[in-house]
């Protein structure tokens, strides 16, 4: 017989239990401190040049504008010279001390141009060295040169990095100041006098860093809003384009479906109009009808998906240029003074061209009503060799004198361009010399002959 061993399930180990929120918060803080201030602290991050699209730079002459891109670098170099002067004059000691502290301060500030976080540690090192070799005991632990250098460095670094790094820098500065006052001030007490300036230093730094952080947060928020607006505008343009194409597809679906239905009916009725038609003719018409019905079914299946749920096919045929007088009468009743001029021999054009031309005139006059109330408009139609020309122009609005024209800001221009592009035509829009607006379109018509013109 084999002996069977039964084991009881072990409870989970205590080490596997979830850590407390305070512990996780402390670990995350230490990880953030390591990543921000120690890991790759001396990475090469050059200061970018100033952008030329700022409100102040755009007003400068071209020659000064080209040089203004180096303004941030020039400001840092000026700050470095000020820090060097403050260190050579305010840290006490002999000429060698002046030279060492001046060079250290100059290096720390210039380092912000290429290695911002490393510049902070360089400033801390310069402060420590200056406190050891300096002989000015009136201010401790921040001698005048160290005070100026550290403020300049932290300001530039805060401008170039995230607000969290500014908080870390302030905290490390405060820790150094407290340790220096607590453990290293006995050397200066032997001389009988010294003035601790940790409080003023930390207060002044807190005010500077807080102001810079608020500025950084504001800039970041503006960039995010601008980026979001750009994405929103792009999506709106795509949606507008899709809506216009859907509208065009619906109308063309109705036009093509009508013609295919006519073809099917005529093909079915044609054999009855001929007495004793041959079987070949009957078979040919039957084939035409079958193909027309199949094409109509496929057309409805494919193009029918572009219809909205609440869309209903119009009972009347799609409008053509023959219906333009009714459209002009409607806009005149709405208060628009409009006249029509037709040149060339009027002829019947393909229904897609007629429909697109009608819609273009309709949208152009609607834009005039919206954006130029009270202005007079003129519609010119030219039947020319090879196609159809349209020109819709309106004068300046007597009711709007201080508002810039907003033609093209809505969906109308997009829809007109889509119709023209669909027919391989050309379209130009723009303001006229008298302050009005003009839309010019040419729609090519395949097979147009000179006799038709």
C-alpha positions in Angstrom: 0.0 0.0 0.0 1.1 3.5 -0.7 0.8 6.1 2.0 -1.0 9.3 1.1 0.1 12.6 2.6 -2.4 15.3 3.1 -1.0 18.9 3.4 -2.9 21.9 4.6 -2.8 25.1 2.5 -0.4 27.7 3.8 -1.6 31.2 4.6 -0.1 33.9 2.4 3.2 35.3 3.6 3.2 38.5 5.5 5.7 40.0 3.0 3.1 39.6 0.3 0.6 41.9 1.9 0.0 45.2 0.3 2.1 48.1 1.5 0.4 51.0 3.2 -0.4 54.1 1.1 2.1 56.1 3.1 4.9 53.6 2.3 4.0 53.7 -1.4 3.9 57.5 -1.4 7.4 57.6 0.2 8.8 55.1 -2.3 7.3 57.1 -5.2 8.8 60.3 -3.8 12.2 58.7 -3.5 12.0 57.3 -7.0 11.0 60.7 -8.3 13.9 62.3 -6.4 16.3 59.8 -7.9 15.0 60.2 -11.4 14.9 64.0 -11.4 18.0 64.9 -9.5 20.5 62.0 -9.7 19.8 59.7 -12.6 21.5 61.2 -15.7 21.7 64.5 -13.9 24.5 65.7 -16.2 22.6 64.8 -19.4 23.2 67.1 -22.4 20.1 69.3 -22.8 21.0 72.4 -24.8 18.9 75.5 -24.3 16.7 76.0 -27.4 16.6 79.2 -29.3 13.8 81.6 -28.9 10.8 81.2 -31.2 10.1 83.8 -33.8 6.3 83.7 -33.6 6.1 85.4 -30.2 4.0 88.6 -29.9 7.1 90.7 -29.0 9.5 89.2 -31.5 7.1 89.6 -34.4 7.2 93.4 -34.0 11.0 93.7 -34.3 12.7 94.5 -37.6 13.9 91.5 -39.6 17.6 92.0 -38.7 16.9 92.2 -35.0 14.4 89.4 -35.2 17.1 87.0 -36.5 19.3 87.9 -33.6 16.5 87.8 -31.0 16.5 84.0 -31.2 19.7 84.1 -29.0 18.1 86.3 -26.4 17.8 83.5 -23.8 21.4 82.6 -24.2 22.5 86.2 -23.9 20.4 86.5 -20.7 22.1 83.5 -19.1 25.6 84.8 -20.0 24.8 88.2 -18.5 23.6 86.4 -15.3 26.9 84.4 -15.3 28.9 87.6 -15.4 26.9 89.1 -12.6 27.4 85.9 -10.5 31.1 86.0 -11.1 31.4 89.6 -10.1 29.3 89.0 -6.9 31.6 86.1 -6.0 34.9 87.9 -6.6 33.8 90.9 -4.6 31.6 89.4 -1.8 33.3 86.2 -0.6 36.3 87.8 1.0 39.8 86.2 0.9 42.8 86.9 -1.3 43.2 87.1 -5.0 43.3 83.3 -5.4 40.0 82.9 -3.5 38.4 85.6 -5.7 39.6 83.8 -8.8 38.4 80.3 -7.7 35.0 81.5 -6.4 34.4 83.7 -9.5 35.3 80.8 -11.9 33.0 78.4 -10.0 30.1 80.8 -10.1 30.6 81.6 -13.8 30.8 77.8 -14.6 27.7 77.0 -12.6 25.6 79.6 -14.3 26.9 78.8 -17.8 26.2 75.1 -17.2 22.5 75.8 -17.2 22.8 76.3 -21.0 23.6 72.7 -21.6 23.1 70.6 -18.4 20.4 72.3 -16.2 20.2 69.7 -13.4 24.0 69.4 -13.3 24.2 73.2 -13.0 22.3 72.9 -9.7 24.8 70.5 -8.3 27.6 72.6 -9.6 26.1 75.6 -7.8 25.8 73.6 -4.6 29.5 72.5 -4.9 30.6 76.1 -5.6 28.7 77.2 -2.5 30.4 74.6 -0.3 33.9 75.4 -1.7 33.3 79.1 -1.2 32.2 78.6 2.4 35.4 76.7 3.1 38.0 79.0 1.5 36.1 82.3 2.0 36.8 84.7 4.8 33.6 86.8 4.9 31.8 85.7 8.1 29.0 88.3 8.0 26.7 86.0 6.1 26.4 82.2 6.7 25.9 79.8 5.1 25.2 81.8 2.0 27.9 84.3 1.1 26.9 87.1 -1.2 28.4 85.5 -4.3 26.9 82.1 -3.5 23.6 83.7 -2.8 23.4 85.4 -6.2 24.8 82.4 -8.1 22.4 80.0 -6.5 19.4 82.2 -7.1 20.3 82.7 -10.8 21.0 79.0 -11.3 17.7 77.8 -9.7 15.7 80.4 -11.7 17.1 79.3 -15.0 16.8 75.6 -14.2 13.2 76.0 -13.0 12.4 77.8 -16.3 13.9 74.9 -18.2 12.4 72.0 -16.3 9.3 70.8 -14.5 7.8 72.4 -11.4 8.6 69.2 -9.4 12.3 69.6 -10.0 12.0 73.2 -8.7 10.5 71.7 -5.5 13.4 69.2 -5.2 16.0 71.9 -5.6 14.4 74.1 -3.0 14.2 71.1 -0.6 17.9 70.2 -1.1 18.9 73.8 -0.6 16.9 74.0 2.6 18.5 70.7 3.8 22.0 72.0 3.1 21.3 75.3 4.8 19.9 73.6 8.0 22.8 71.2 8.1 25.4 73.9 7.6 23.9 76.1 10.4 23.6 73.1 12.7 26.9 71.4 12.4 29.4 73.8 10.8 28.6 77.2 12.3 30.9 76.6 15.3 33.9 77.7 13.2 32.4 81.1 12.7 31.2 81.5 16.3 34.8 81.5 17.3 35.2 84.8 15.6 32.3 86.2 17.7 30.1 87.3 14.9 28.2 85.9 12.0 24.7 86.4 10.6 22.6 83.3 9.6 20.8 84.0 6.3 19.0 80.7 5.8 15.6 82.2 6.4 15.9 85.1 3.9 17.5 82.7 1.3 14.8 80.1 1.5 12.0 82.7 1.5 13.4 84.5 -1.5 14.0 81.3 -3.3 10.5 80.0 -2.5 9.0 83.2 -4.0 11.1 83.0 -7.1 10.5 79.3 -7.7 6.8 79.6 -7.0 6.5 82.4 -9.6 8.5 80.5 -12.2 6.5 77.3 -11.5 3.2 79.1 -12.0 4.5 80.5 -15.2 5.6 77.1 -16.4 2.2 75.5 -15.5 0.5 78.3 -17.4 2.6 77.8 -20.4 2.1 74.1 -20.3 -1.7 74.6 -20.0 -1.6 77.0 -23.0 0.3 74.5 -25.1 -2.1 71.7 -24.2 -5.1 73.9 -25.0 -3.5 74.9 -28.3 -2.8 71.3 -29.2 -6.3 70.3 -28.2 -7.8 73.1 -30.3 -5.7 72.1 -33.2 -6.9 68.5 -32.9 -10.5 69.6 -32.5 -10.2 71.9 -35.5 -8.7 69.1 -37.6 -11.5 66.7 -36.5 -14.1 69.3 -37.2 -12.7 69.8 -40.7 -12.7 66.1 -41.3 -16.3 65.8 -40.0 -17.3 68.7 -42.2 -15.7 67.2 -45.2 -17.4 63.9 -44.5 -20.8 65.5 -44.1 -20.4 67.4 -47.4 -19.4 64.2 -49.2 -22.3 62.4 -47.7 -24.7 65.0 -48.9 -23.2 64.9 -52.4 -23.4 61.1 -52.4 -27.1 61.2 -51.4 -28.0 63.6 -54.2 -26.0 61.6 -56.8 -27.6 58.4 -55.6 -31.0 59.9 -56.3 -29.8 61.1 -59.8 -28.2 57.9 -60.8 -31.0 55.7 -59.4 -33.6 57.8 -61.4 -31.7 57.3 -64.7 -31.1 53.6 -64.1 -34.8 53.1 -63.4 -35.6 54.9 -66.7 -33.2 52.6 -68.5 -34.8 49.5 -67.0 -38.3 50.6 -67.9 -37.4 51.6 -71.5 -35.5 48.4 -72.0 -38.6 46.4 -70.9 -41.0 48.4 -73.0 -38.9 48.6 -76.2 -39.8 45.2 -77.6 -43.5 46.0 -77.5 -43.0 49.0 -79.8 -41.7 46.9 -82.6 -44.0 44.6 -84.6 -42.7 41.0 -84.6 -39.3 41.8 -83.1 -36.6 39.2 -83.7 -35.6 37.0 -80.8 -32.1 38.5 -80.8 -33.6 42.0 -80.2 -35.8 40.7 -77.4 -32.9 39.0 -75.8 -30.7 42.1 -76.1 -33.4 44.3 -74.4 -33.9 41.7 -71.8 -30.2 41.6 -71.0 -30.1 45.4 -70.9 -33.0 45.4 -68.4 -31.4 42.7 -66.2 -28.2 44.6 -66.1 -29.9 47.9 -65.3 -31.9 46.3 -62.5 -28.8 44.6 -61.1 -26.9 47.8 -61.3 -29.7 49.7 -59.6 -29.9 47.1 -56.8 -26.2 47.2 -56.2 -26.3 51.0 -56.3 -29.0 51.2 -53.7 -27.2 48.6 -51.5 -23.8 50.4 -51.6 -24.8 54.1 -51.7 -27.8 53.6 -49.5 -25.6 53.3 -46.4 -24.7 57.0 -46.6 -28.3 58.0 -45.8 -29.1 59.2 -42.3 -31.7 57.3 -40.4 -34.1 60.3 -40.7 -33.3 61.0 -44.3 -36.1 60.7 -46.8 -35.5 60.7 -50.6 -37.1 63.8 -52.2 -40.3 63.4 -54.1 -39.4 65.9 -56.7 -36.3 65.5 -59.0 -33.1 67.1 -58.0 -32.9 70.8 -59.0 -31.1 72.1 -62.1 -30.1 75.4 -63.5 -33.6 75.7 -65.0 -34.9 76.1 -61.4 -32.4 78.9 -60.6 -35.1 81.6 -61.1 -37.1 80.2 -58.2 -34.0 80.2 -56.0 -33.3 83.8 -56.9 -36.9 84.7 -56.1 -36.6 83.1 -52.7 -33.4 85.0 -51.7 -34.9 88.3 -52.9 -37.8 87.7 -50.5 -35.2 87.2 -47.8 -33.9 90.7 -48.5 -31.0 90.1 -50.9 -30.8 92.2 -54.0 -29.5 89.8 -56.7 -29.4 89.8 -60.5 -28.6 87.1 -63.0 -26.7 87.3 -66.3 -26.4 84.4 -68.8 -24.0 84.4 -71.6 -23.5 81.8 -74.4 -26.0 79.4 -75.9 -28.1 77.8 -73.2 -28.0 74.0 -73.5 -28.8 70.9 -71.5 -25.9 69.7 -69.4 -25.4 66.4 -67.6 -27.6 66.3 -64.5 -24.6 66.0 -62.2 -23.2 69.2 -63.5 -26.6 71.0 -63.4 -27.1 69.9 -59.8 -23.6 70.9 -58.7 -24.0 74.3 -60.4 -27.3 74.9 -58.7 -26.0 73.9 -55.3 -22.9 76.1 -55.7 -25.0 79.2 -56.5 -27.3 78.4 -53.7 -24.5 78.1 -51.1 -22.8 81.3 -52.4 -25.9 83.3 -52.0 -26.5 81.8 -48.6 -23.1 83.0 -47.6 -23.9 86.5 -48.8 -27.0 86.5 -46.7 -25.1 85.4 -43.6 -21.9 87.3 -43.9 -22.8 90.4 -46.0 -26.3 91.5 -45.0 -27.7 94.3 -47.1 -25.1 93.8 -49.9 -26.1 93.3 -53.6 -25.2 90.1 -55.4 -24.8 89.1 -59.0 -24.9 85.6 -60.5 -23.2 85.1 -63.9 -23.6 81.9 -65.8 -21.5 81.3 -68.9 -22.1 78.4 -71.4 -18.7 78.2 -72.9 -16.8 75.7 -75.1 -15.9 72.7 -73.0 -18.0 73.4 -69.9 -19.9 75.8 -67.7 -18.6 79.0 -66.0 -20.1 80.4 -62.8 -19.3 83.7 -61.0 -21.1 84.8 -57.9 -20.0 88.1 -56.5 -21.4 90.4 -53.8 -20.5 93.9 -52.8 -19.5 95.1 -49.3 -22.1 95.0 -46.6 -23.3 98.5 -45.6 -24.4 97.0 -42.2 -21.0 95.5 -41.3 -18.1 98.0 -41.5 -15.8 97.0 -38.6 -16.1 93.2 -38.8 -13.7 91.3 -41.1 -15.3 89.1 -43.7 -15.7 85.6 -42.5 -16.3 83.9 -45.9 -14.8 80.5 -45.9 -15.0 80.0 -42.1 -18.0 77.7 -42.3 -19.0 74.6 -44.2 -20.2 76.3 -47.4 -16.8 76.7 -49.1 -15.9 73.1 -48.2 -19.1 71.8 -49.9 -18.6 73.9 -53.0 -15.0 72.7 -53.4 -16.0 69.1 -52.9 -18.5 69.4 -55.8 -16.0 71.1 -58.0 -13.3 68.5 -57.3 -15.8 65.7 -58.0 -16.3 67.1 -61.5 -12.6 67.8 -62.1 -13.3 71.5 -62.2 -11.6 74.7 -60.9 -12.7 77.1 -58.2 -11.3 80.3 -56.8 -12.5 82.5 -54.0 -11.4 85.7 -52.5 -12.2 89.3 -51.6 -12.8 91.9 -54.3 -11.2 95.3 -54.5 -14.3 97.1 -53.1 -14.4 94.8 -50.0 -16.9 92.3 -51.4 -16.5 88.6 -52.1 -16.3 86.5 -55.2 -16.7 82.9 -56.1 -15.5 81.8 -59.6 -16.1 78.2 -60.8 -15.5 76.3 -64.0 -17.1 72.9 -64.5 -15.9 70.9 -67.5 -18.4 69.0 -69.6 -17.1 66.1 -71.5 -18.3 65.9 -75.1 -19.2 69.6 -75.4 -18.7 70.6 -79.0 -18.2 74.0 -80.5 -21.6 73.8 -82.2 -23.2 73.5 -78.8 -21.4 76.6 -77.6 
